[in-house]
Amino acid sequence: MIVSTDEPRGPARSAIDPREFDPDSYCGLCCGACEILNAYRTSLEAGTPASWDDLPAQLRGHIPRAEVVCRGCRTDTVFAGCCGCRVRACAKARNVAACVVCAEFPCAEIERLQGLVDLVKDRLPHSATCFRDRELAQARGYRAWADAQRARWHCPSCGAPFTWYQERCRGCDRPLGPVKGY
């Protein structure tokens, strides 16, 4: 098995408290900006179950209906629609923190995923953010890349986090379309 020499080693999920959330992902789709993860987190904070209807219509219309439960793909509590992700399985098997730091990146599985993204990005535009800034990861390492992904999903005006399909910042009401780039 070929493993990148980049830090940190492994998928980091073992270091995450099972009650916590991991905003990072293997493929580059910032889990911290995921509608499902955020609906689940909000439901836990409110003490009420997350509802399928809490998700944006654009997302609901293009993914199979399932229980709204997820703490991020690098944890053991993953949305049903992501459990079978081949990229996730591969990264876990290779013990890499993210695909972009794998010695074999880009591989055939990544090329397959990129082809899939090309097919769905008009209906699910957040998918086009997959592997964004991969040159940063390869040049400066995983942590710099993960930090850039996290920063990208926070409002540049007030710093409030936002999700893939959120249209306005909850903190300052800034339009988020130009910030997201899709």
N, CA, C and O of each residue as an XYZ file, in Angstrom:
728
protein
N       0.853     -1.184      0.000
C       0.000      0.000      0.000
C       0.892      1.237      0.000
O       1.816      1.333      0.808
N       0.627      2.178     -0.891
C       1.362      3.426     -0.961
C       0.586      4.470     -0.186
O      -0.610      4.657     -0.407
N       1.266      5.146      0.721
C       0.622      6.159      1.540
C       1.448      7.429      1.462
O       2.677      7.373      1.491
N       0.800      8.550      1.366
C       1.482      9.834      1.323
C       2.252     10.070      2.615
O       1.887      9.542      3.666
N       3.308     10.855      2.538
C       4.069     11.200      3.733
C       3.542     12.456      4.387
O       4.126     12.933      5.360
N       2.448     13.006      3.878
C       1.875     14.236      4.419
C       1.230     13.991      5.773
O       0.740     12.893      6.037
N       1.224     14.991      6.624
C       0.561     14.920      7.930
C      -0.858     15.422      7.792
O      -1.110     16.174      6.851
N      -1.801     15.077      8.636
C      -1.705     14.061      9.659
C      -1.905     12.675      9.078
O      -2.456     12.535      7.987
N      -1.469     11.661      9.784
C      -1.631     10.280      9.358
C      -3.047      9.827      9.643
O      -3.637     10.194     10.660
N      -3.572      9.052      8.766
C      -4.856      8.425      9.003
C      -6.029      9.354      8.869
O      -5.872     10.566      8.722
N      -7.202      8.776      8.922
C      -8.423      9.532      8.684
C      -8.870     10.388      9.850
O      -9.912     11.037      9.755
N      -8.133     10.417     10.940
C      -8.393     11.299     12.076
C      -9.709     11.031     12.778
O      -9.976     11.651     13.807
N     -10.535     10.145     12.273
C     -11.821      9.930     12.911
C     -11.688      9.327     14.295
O     -12.564      9.524     15.137
N     -10.600      8.588     14.554
C     -10.423      7.996     15.869
C     -10.156      9.066     16.918
O     -10.410      8.849     18.103
N      -9.644     10.222     16.492
C      -9.352     11.293     17.432
C     -10.563     12.181     17.684
O     -10.507     13.079     18.524
N     -11.640     11.944     16.976
C     -12.830     12.780     17.097
C     -13.777     12.188     18.115
O     -14.131     11.011     18.041
N     -14.182     13.002     19.057
C     -15.189     12.586     20.027
C     -16.434     12.199     19.235
O     -16.850     12.949     18.352
N     -17.044     11.039     19.530
C     -18.199     10.601     18.735
C     -19.370     11.569     18.779
O     -20.278     11.470     17.953
N     -19.371     12.493     19.715
C     -20.434     13.495     19.766
C     -20.094     14.714     18.917
O     -20.917     15.617     18.769
N     -18.906     14.743     18.367
C     -18.442     15.886     17.590
C     -18.626     15.649     16.090
O     -18.999     14.564     15.645
N     -18.352     16.695     15.344
C     -18.488     16.676     13.897
C     -17.120     16.940     13.272
O     -16.303     17.659     13.848
N     -16.870     16.368     12.108
C     -15.622     16.600     11.378
C     -15.974     17.312     10.074
O     -16.612     16.719      9.204
N     -15.566     18.574      9.926
C     -15.911     19.326      8.719
C     -15.097     18.932      7.490
O     -15.456     19.296      6.370
N     -14.017     18.200      7.683
C     -13.160     17.812      6.572
C     -13.744     16.588      5.857
O     -14.616     15.900      6.386
N     -13.250     16.340      4.660
C     -13.708     15.177      3.900
C     -12.525     14.542      3.207
O     -11.428     15.100      3.190
N     -12.751     13.389      2.643
C     -11.713     12.719      1.866
C     -11.619     13.299      0.463
O     -10.522     13.454     -0.074
N     -12.770     13.622     -0.134
C     -12.797     14.006     -1.548
C     -12.640     15.503     -1.792
O     -12.295     15.910     -2.901
N     -12.883     16.320     -0.790
C     -12.763     17.758     -0.980
C     -14.070     18.510     -0.904
O     -14.062     19.739     -0.971
N     -15.202     17.824     -0.767
C     -16.492     18.495     -0.567
C     -16.590     18.850      0.901
O     -16.956     17.974      1.685
N     -16.309     19.996      1.314
C     -16.272     20.349      2.735
C     -17.529     19.862      3.462
O     -18.611     20.420      3.279
N     -17.381     18.818      4.287
C     -18.520     18.298      5.047
C     -19.094     19.364      5.982
O     -20.285     19.344      6.293
N     -18.256     20.282      6.423
C     -18.726     21.349      7.312
C     -19.758     22.253      6.661
O     -20.503     22.939      7.362
N     -19.818     22.269      5.328
C     -20.798     23.085      4.608
C     -21.985     22.262      4.126
O     -22.871     22.782      3.447
N     -22.005     20.982      4.474
C     -23.067     20.090      4.017
C     -24.390     20.408      4.706
O     -24.452     20.599      5.920
N     -25.431     20.457      3.908
C     -26.780     20.731      4.428
C     -27.226     19.655      5.412
O     -27.864     19.962      6.419
N     -26.898     18.414      5.132
C     -27.333     17.301      5.974
C     -26.634     17.354      7.323
O     -27.284     17.269      8.365
N     -25.305     17.495      7.308
C     -24.555     17.592      8.556
C     -25.064     18.758      9.393
O     -25.256     18.616     10.600
N     -25.283     19.899      8.770
C     -25.714     21.081      9.514
C     -27.144     20.958     10.029
O     -27.452     21.440     11.118
N     -28.023     20.315      9.256
C     -29.394     20.094      9.745
C     -29.374     19.160     10.946
O     -30.124     19.358     11.902
N     -28.513     18.138     10.900
C     -28.403     17.209     12.020
C     -27.837     17.913     13.255
O     -28.359     17.754     14.358
N     -26.767     18.691     13.065
C     -26.168     19.417     14.188
C     -27.190     20.364     14.810
O     -27.310     20.431     16.034
N     -27.922     21.092     13.981
C     -28.943     22.022     14.476
C     -30.025     21.277     15.235
O     -30.514     21.761     16.256
N     -30.404     20.102     14.746
C     -31.447     19.332     15.430
C     -30.979     18.858     16.803
O     -31.755     18.842     17.759
N     -29.713     18.474     16.896
C     -29.188     18.047     18.193
C     -29.146     19.214     19.178
O     -29.474     19.064     20.355
N     -28.740     20.370     18.677
C     -28.696     21.558     19.539
C     -30.091     21.950     20.010
O     -30.259     22.420     21.136
N     -31.092     21.757     19.151
C     -32.472     22.116     19.494
C     -33.193     21.004     20.259
O     -34.262     21.222     20.830
N     -32.593     19.809     20.262
C     -33.225     18.687     20.943
C     -34.419     18.105     20.198
O     -35.286     17.471     20.799
N     -34.458     18.324     18.883
C     -35.541     17.788     18.051
C     -34.927     17.014     16.887
O     -33.820     17.339     16.459
N     -35.607     16.012     16.371
C     -35.053     15.258     15.238
C     -34.973     16.123     13.977
O     -35.830     16.972     13.731
N     -33.934     15.888     13.196
C     -33.812     16.587     11.915
C     -34.859     16.026     10.957
O     -35.165     14.834     10.979
N     -35.392     16.891     10.129
C     -36.422     16.495      9.181
C     -35.882     16.589      7.756
O     -35.096     17.481      7.435
N     -36.313     15.664      6.914
C     -35.969     15.710      5.500
C     -36.380     17.056      4.913
O     -35.693     17.593      4.044
N     -37.487     17.595      5.383
C     -37.989     18.865      4.866
C     -37.137     20.059      5.295
O     -37.321     21.160      4.776
N     -36.208     19.862      6.236
C     -35.282     20.923      6.631
C     -34.220     21.167      5.561
O     -33.571     22.213      5.552
N     -34.044     20.210      4.668
C     -33.027     20.327      3.624
C     -33.553     21.168      2.457
O     -34.754     21.165      2.187
N     -32.671     21.882      1.771
C     -33.103     22.669      0.608
C     -33.718     21.775     -0.467
O     -33.260     20.654     -0.692
N     -34.748     22.275     -1.120
C     -35.450     21.516     -2.157
C     -34.494     21.061     -3.250
O     -34.635     19.956     -3.774
N     -33.533     21.890     -3.594
C     -32.595     21.536     -4.659
C     -31.828     20.259     -4.305
O     -31.572     19.430     -5.179
N     -31.468     20.100     -3.062
C     -30.760     18.907     -2.632
C     -31.712     17.723     -2.496
O     -31.418     16.629     -2.975
N     -32.852     17.941     -1.844
C     -33.843     16.868     -1.645
C     -34.291     16.243     -2.950
O     -34.552     15.041     -3.013
N     -34.379     17.049     -3.986
C     -34.871     16.563     -5.266
C     -33.895     15.690     -6.027
O     -34.259     15.092     -7.039
N     -32.642     15.607     -5.550
C     -31.630     14.887     -6.326
C     -30.864     13.827     -5.544
O     -29.916     13.239     -6.065
N     -31.260     13.582     -4.316
C     -30.629     12.505     -3.552
C     -31.725     11.632     -2.948
O     -32.829     12.114     -2.693
N     -31.434     10.365     -2.721
C     -32.457      9.481     -2.141
C     -32.820      9.908     -0.716
O     -31.954     10.262      0.083
N     -34.097      9.866     -0.426
C     -34.586     10.208      0.910
C     -34.001      9.239      1.931
O     -33.987      8.028      1.711
N     -33.522      9.776      3.042
C     -32.951      8.965      4.119
C     -32.988      9.770      5.407
O     -33.255     10.971      5.395
N     -32.719      9.103      6.503
C     -32.669      9.779      7.794
C     -31.590     10.858      7.758
O     -30.488     10.617      7.264
N     -31.899     12.046      8.279
C     -30.968     13.175      8.269
C     -30.060     13.061      9.500
O     -30.308     13.667     10.543
N     -29.009     12.268      9.337
C     -28.044     12.010     10.395
C     -26.665     11.952      9.763
O     -26.440     11.149      8.857
N     -25.728     12.792     10.223
C     -24.355     12.744      9.734
C     -23.473     13.639     10.594
O     -23.878     14.729     10.999
N     -22.269     13.164     10.864
C     -21.269     13.952     11.595
C     -20.041     14.221     10.719
O     -19.034     14.738     11.204
N     -20.124     13.870      9.431
C     -19.017     14.063      8.500
C     -18.501     12.727      8.008
O     -18.547     11.736      8.737
N     -18.012     12.690      6.788
C     -17.639     11.413      6.173
C     -16.428     10.766      6.820
O     -16.183      9.577      6.617
N     -15.667     11.526      7.596
C     -14.502     10.944      8.252
C     -14.834     10.451      9.662
O     -13.934     10.155     10.447
N     -16.124     10.364      9.979
C     -16.574      9.809     11.249
C     -17.312      8.501     10.974
O     -17.417      8.068      9.826
N     -17.815      7.887     12.018
C     -18.582      6.661     11.851
C     -20.082      6.921     11.756
O     -20.853      5.986     11.538
N     -20.509      8.170     11.914
C     -21.926      8.536     11.780
C     -22.072      9.292     10.472
O     -21.873     10.505     10.417
N     -22.422      8.559      9.415
C     -22.426      9.099      8.057
C     -23.818      8.946      7.445
O     -24.483      7.929      7.639
N     -24.248      9.963      6.707
C     -25.516      9.932      5.985
C     -25.567      8.684      5.113
O     -24.562      8.300      4.514
N     -26.725      8.058      5.040
C     -26.888      6.817      4.279
C     -26.419      6.957      2.834
O     -25.851      6.022      2.270
N     -26.653      8.118      2.236
C     -26.249      8.331      0.850
C     -24.747      8.414      0.662
O     -24.265      8.340     -0.468
N     -23.997      8.567      1.743
C     -22.536      8.658      1.665
C     -21.839      7.397      2.175
O     -20.637      7.229      1.968
N     -22.569      6.527      2.829
C     -21.969      5.306      3.407
C     -21.266      4.448      2.371
O     -20.231      3.851      2.668
N     -21.801      4.374      1.171
C     -21.228      3.524      0.137
C     -20.232      4.236     -0.762
O     -19.849      3.702     -1.803
N     -19.813      5.419     -0.382
C     -18.887      6.197     -1.216
C     -17.577      5.427     -1.424
O     -16.901      5.060     -0.463
N     -17.241      5.194     -2.668
C     -16.029      4.440     -2.983
C     -14.770      5.239     -2.684
O     -13.737      4.664     -2.340
N     -14.847      6.547     -2.811
C     -13.696      7.387     -2.484
C     -13.422      7.312     -0.979
O     -12.272      7.181     -0.559
N     -14.466      7.394     -0.185
C     -14.340      7.290      1.275
C     -13.720      5.953      1.659
O     -12.795      5.904      2.469
N     -14.226      4.868      1.080
C     -13.712      3.532      1.381
C     -12.238      3.409      0.996
O     -11.445      2.836      1.743
N     -11.880      3.936     -0.144
C     -10.494      3.867     -0.608
C      -9.566      4.647      0.319
O      -8.517      4.138      0.714
N      -9.942      5.876      0.669
C      -9.099      6.704      1.545
C      -8.928      6.049      2.914
O      -7.837      6.060      3.484
N     -10.011      5.480      3.434
C      -9.914      4.787      4.720
C      -8.987      3.574      4.608
O      -8.163      3.343      5.492
N      -9.117      2.808      3.538
C      -8.282      1.621      3.347
C      -6.811      1.993      3.193
O      -5.930      1.257      3.637
N      -6.553      3.129      2.569
C      -5.173      3.575      2.356
C      -4.630      4.362      3.541
O      -3.450      4.710      3.581
N      -5.510      4.641      4.512
C      -5.118      5.361      5.720
C      -4.558      6.751      5.409
O      -3.544      7.169      5.968
N      -5.245      7.459      4.499
C      -4.847      8.827      4.182
C      -5.910      9.795      4.693
O      -7.091      9.454      4.754
N      -5.491     10.984      5.054
C      -6.404     11.993      5.574
C      -7.341     12.524      4.496
O      -8.469     12.918      4.790
N      -6.878     12.535      3.250
C      -7.685     13.013      2.123
C      -7.046     12.519      0.833
O      -5.844     12.261      0.778
N      -7.860     12.392     -0.190
C      -7.369     11.907     -1.485
C      -6.211     12.736     -2.019
O      -5.260     12.190     -2.579
N      -6.285     14.042     -1.850
C      -5.282     14.913     -2.441
C      -3.885     14.688     -1.888
O      -2.916     15.160     -2.483
N      -3.747     13.990     -0.779
C      -2.422     13.715     -0.233
C      -2.003     12.262     -0.451
O      -0.943     11.848      0.017
N      -2.809     11.503     -1.144
C      -2.464     10.116     -1.460
C      -1.385     10.114     -2.542
O      -1.439     10.909     -3.481
N      -0.420      9.231     -2.410
C       0.669      9.140     -3.391
C       0.160      8.780     -4.784
O       0.838      9.050     -5.776
N      -1.029      8.172     -4.874
C      -1.564      7.773     -6.173
C      -2.588      8.761     -6.737
O      -3.220      8.477     -7.754
N      -2.755      9.902     -6.099
C      -3.710     10.908     -6.561
C      -3.157     11.605     -7.787
O      -1.975     11.949     -7.791
N      -3.936     11.830     -8.816
C      -5.295     11.357     -9.046
C      -5.277      9.937     -9.617
O      -4.464      9.614    -10.483
N      -6.165      9.116     -9.132
C      -6.242      7.715     -9.542
C      -7.498      7.501    -10.391
O      -8.241      8.444    -10.664
N      -7.721      6.275    -10.795
C      -8.891      5.952    -11.623
C     -10.195      6.253    -10.885
O     -11.162      6.696    -11.504
N     -10.234      6.021     -9.579
C     -11.454      6.298     -8.805
C     -11.752      7.793     -8.787
O     -12.911      8.195     -8.884
N     -10.735      8.603     -8.667
C     -10.910     10.056     -8.682
C     -11.355     10.510    -10.068
O     -12.214     11.384    -10.183
N     -10.798      9.944    -11.092
C     -11.222     10.281    -12.451
C     -12.683      9.896    -12.672
O     -13.420     10.622    -13.340
N     -13.109      8.754    -12.114
C     -14.509      8.336    -12.196
C     -15.397      9.344    -11.473
O     -16.444      9.739    -11.986
N     -14.974      9.755    -10.285
C     -15.743     10.730     -9.517
C     -15.818     12.061    -10.266
O     -16.878     12.686    -10.306
N     -14.720     12.495    -10.850
C     -14.730     13.751    -11.601
C     -15.704     13.667    -12.760
O     -16.393     14.643    -13.058
N     -15.774     12.518    -13.420
C     -16.750     12.324    -14.495
C     -18.174     12.405    -13.981
O     -19.042     12.980    -14.639
N     -18.422     11.838    -12.813
C     -19.738     11.911    -12.182
C     -20.088     13.357    -11.833
O     -21.211     13.802    -12.069
N     -19.123     14.090    -11.272
C     -19.340     15.502    -10.937
C     -19.724     16.279    -12.187
O     -20.631     17.110    -12.152
N     -19.040     16.012    -13.283
C     -19.353     16.700    -14.536
C     -20.795     16.451    -14.972
O     -21.417     17.317    -15.588
N     -21.328     15.270    -14.654
C     -22.703     14.938    -15.021
C     -23.750     15.600    -14.127
O     -24.853     15.894    -14.587
N     -23.421     15.836    -12.859
C     -24.429     16.329    -11.907
C     -24.247     17.778    -11.475
O     -25.120     18.317    -10.795
N     -23.166     18.417    -11.837
C     -22.888     19.754    -11.302
C     -23.937     20.806    -11.671
O     -24.067     21.805    -10.963
N     -24.677     20.611    -12.742
C     -25.746     21.562    -13.074
C     -26.918     21.432    -12.109
O     -27.577     22.423    -11.795
N     -27.180     20.216    -11.636
C     -28.276     19.980    -10.688
C     -27.829     20.118     -9.242
O     -28.602     20.554     -8.390
N     -26.579     19.746     -8.961
C     -26.009     19.818     -7.615
C     -24.689     20.586     -7.686
O     -23.615     19.986     -7.634
N     -24.770     21.907     -7.805
C     -23.561     22.693     -8.053
C     -22.485     22.590     -6.981
O     -21.314     22.846     -7.262
N     -22.856     22.222     -5.760
C     -21.828     22.095     -4.721
C     -20.809     21.005     -5.086
O     -19.666     21.045     -4.630
N     -21.222     20.041     -5.903
C     -20.313     18.952     -6.267
C     -19.095     19.457     -7.041
O     -18.050     18.807     -7.041
N     -19.221     20.590     -7.691
C     -18.106     21.140     -8.465
C     -16.970     21.643     -7.578
O     -15.882     21.934     -8.075
N     -17.213     21.748     -6.267
C     -16.148     22.196     -5.363
C     -15.202     21.063     -4.990
O     -14.189     21.292     -4.330
N     -15.522     19.862     -5.402
C     -14.686     18.697     -5.137
C     -13.294     18.926     -5.733
O     -13.164     19.302     -6.898
N     -12.293     18.702     -4.952
C     -10.891     18.818     -5.361
C     -10.453     20.239     -5.674
O      -9.398     20.439     -6.275
N     -11.236     21.216     -5.281
C     -10.809     22.594     -5.459
C      -9.564     22.813     -4.594
O      -9.473     22.266     -3.495
N      -8.660     23.563     -5.054
C      -7.414     23.882     -4.338
C      -6.515     22.668     -4.121
O      -5.718     22.649     -3.183
N      -6.636     21.659     -4.975
C      -5.802     20.477     -4.764
C      -4.319     20.788     -4.924
O      -3.477     20.115     -4.328
N      -3.993     21.797     -5.721
C      -2.592     22.177     -5.867
C      -2.034     22.673     -4.533
O      -0.867     22.443     -4.216
N      -2.878     23.356     -3.756
C      -2.474     23.818     -2.434
C      -2.118     22.633     -1.543
O      -1.111     22.671     -0.837
N      -2.920     21.600     -1.571
C      -2.661     20.406     -0.760
C      -1.360     19.744     -1.178
O      -0.566     19.318     -0.339
N      -1.155     19.666     -2.458
C       0.042     18.998     -2.938
C       1.294     19.828     -2.674
O       2.368     19.266     -2.458
N       1.177     21.148     -2.688
C       2.332     22.014     -2.460
C       2.600     22.280     -0.982
O       3.754     22.283     -0.553
N       1.533     22.506     -0.193
C       1.718     22.928      1.201
C       1.232     21.922      2.234
O       1.457     22.103      3.431
N       0.564     20.858      1.778
C       0.163     19.812      2.702
C      -1.310     19.825      3.055
O      -2.045     20.771      2.772
N      -1.703     18.739      3.681
C      -3.102     18.521      4.032
C      -3.674     19.621      4.919
O      -4.755     20.136      4.633
N      -2.980     19.988      5.977
C      -3.530     20.951      6.936
C      -3.821     22.287      6.252
O      -4.871     22.879      6.501
N      -2.928     22.773      5.405
C      -3.161     24.036      4.692
C      -4.395     23.911      3.800
O      -5.203     24.836      3.717
N      -4.534     22.768      3.137
C      -5.679     22.534      2.273
C      -6.973     22.483      3.083
O      -7.955     23.132      2.724
N      -6.978     21.720      4.169
C      -8.182     21.592      5.002
C      -8.571     22.949      5.592
O      -9.753     23.288      5.647
N      -7.579     23.720      6.031
C      -7.868     25.053      6.568
C      -8.471     25.958      5.497
O      -9.383     26.734      5.785
N      -7.973     25.865      4.267
C      -8.523     26.666      3.161
C      -9.963     26.261      2.871
O     -10.803     27.117      2.591
N     -10.259     24.947      2.935
C     -11.630     24.486      2.706
C     -12.568     25.033      3.779
O     -13.672     25.485      3.476
N     -12.128     24.991      5.020
C     -12.956     25.507      6.117
C     -13.188     27.008      5.959
O     -14.313     27.482      6.115
N     -12.129     27.756      5.651
C     -12.245     29.215      5.507
C     -13.176     29.579      4.355
O     -13.912     30.562      4.438
N     -13.147     28.802      3.298
C     -13.975     29.074      2.124
C     -15.458     29.083      2.464
O     -16.232     29.777      1.804
N     -15.871     28.334      3.471
C     -17.280     28.206      3.827
C     -17.655     29.052      5.036
O     -18.562     28.716      5.797
N     -16.930     30.162      5.192
C     -17.266     31.163      6.212
C     -17.377     32.507      5.506
O     -16.587     32.817      4.614
N     -18.348     33.291      5.903
C     -18.600     34.589      5.278
C     -17.369     35.492      5.402
O     -16.838     35.664      6.499
N     -16.912     36.068      4.285
C     -15.759     36.963      4.350
C     -16.072     38.290      5.052
O     -15.155     39.007      5.455
N     -17.343     38.614      5.197
C     -17.713     39.870      5.861
C     -17.768     39.733      7.378
O     -17.242     40.580      8.099
N     -18.410     38.658      7.869
C     -18.603     38.543      9.316
C     -18.039     37.272      9.934
O     -17.979     37.152     11.158
N     -17.622     36.318      9.096
C     -17.030     35.088      9.604
C     -18.008     33.980      9.955
O     -17.588     32.908     10.390
N     -19.302     34.212      9.776
C     -20.296     33.181     10.091
C     -20.189     32.037      9.082
O     -19.984     32.281      7.893
N     -20.327     30.792      9.546
C     -20.300     29.671      8.602
C     -21.558     29.649      7.738
O     -22.618     30.118      8.151
N     -21.426     29.099      6.535
C     -22.597     28.930      5.673
C     -22.532     27.589      4.972
O     -21.485     26.943      4.932
N     -23.673     27.174      4.415
C     -23.794     25.863      3.794
C     -23.862     25.974      2.270
O     -23.972     27.066      1.712
N     -23.793     24.822      1.620
C     -23.740     24.776      0.157
C     -24.867     25.517     -0.535
O     -24.636     26.175     -1.549
N     -26.079     25.427     -0.015
C     -27.225     26.018     -0.706
C     -27.822     27.209      0.027
O     -28.893     27.692     -0.342
N     -27.157     27.673      1.032
C     -27.596     28.866      1.750
C     -27.387     30.077      0.838
O     -26.314     30.235      0.255
N     -28.392     30.922      0.714
C     -28.307     32.041     -0.220
C     -27.794     33.332      0.412
O     -27.165     34.147     -0.262
N     -28.061     33.518      1.708
C     -27.621     34.732      2.389
C     -26.977     34.351      3.713
O     -27.366     33.367      4.341
N     -26.002     35.126      4.127
C     -25.323     34.879      5.396
C     -26.292     35.106      6.555
O     -27.014     36.103      6.583
N     -26.302     34.182      7.500
C     -27.166     34.326      8.678
C     -26.643     35.390      9.628
O     -27.395     35.926     10.442
N     -25.352     35.697      9.525
C     -24.747     36.680     10.409
C     -24.927     38.122      9.958
O     -25.214     38.997     10.775
N     -24.761     38.377      8.655
C     -24.786     39.761      8.169
C     -25.695     39.973      6.965
O     -25.787     41.094      6.465
N     -26.361     38.944      6.490
C     -27.298     38.992      5.371
C     -26.624     39.234      4.016
O     -27.296     39.590      3.048
N     -25.330     39.049      3.942
C     -24.610     39.212      2.681
C     -25.048     38.125      1.695
O     -25.198     36.969      2.092
N     -25.258     38.473      0.411
C     -25.542     37.442     -0.595
C     -24.317     36.525     -0.738
O     -23.187     37.006     -0.821
N     -24.543     35.222     -0.766
C     -23.431     34.274     -0.771
C     -23.113     33.693     -2.138
O     -22.088     33.029     -2.293
N     -23.963     33.925     -3.137
C     -23.709     33.391     -4.474
C     -22.319     33.712     -4.997
O     -21.597     32.805     -5.410
N     -21.923     34.987     -4.988
C     -20.589     35.330     -5.501
C     -19.459     34.700     -4.679
O     -18.401     34.395     -5.228
N     -19.665     34.504     -3.389
C     -18.652     33.934     -2.517
C     -18.457     32.449     -2.835
O     -17.333     31.947     -2.857
N     -19.583     31.752     -3.084
C     -19.521     30.327     -3.353
C     -18.950     30.043     -4.744
O     -18.300     29.019     -4.951
N     -19.188     30.928     -5.674
C     -18.663     30.742     -7.017
C     -19.477     29.812     -7.896
O     -18.978     29.332     -8.914
N     -20.711     29.552     -7.526
C     -21.612     28.757     -8.378
C     -23.024     29.210     -8.166
O     -23.944     28.674     -8.785
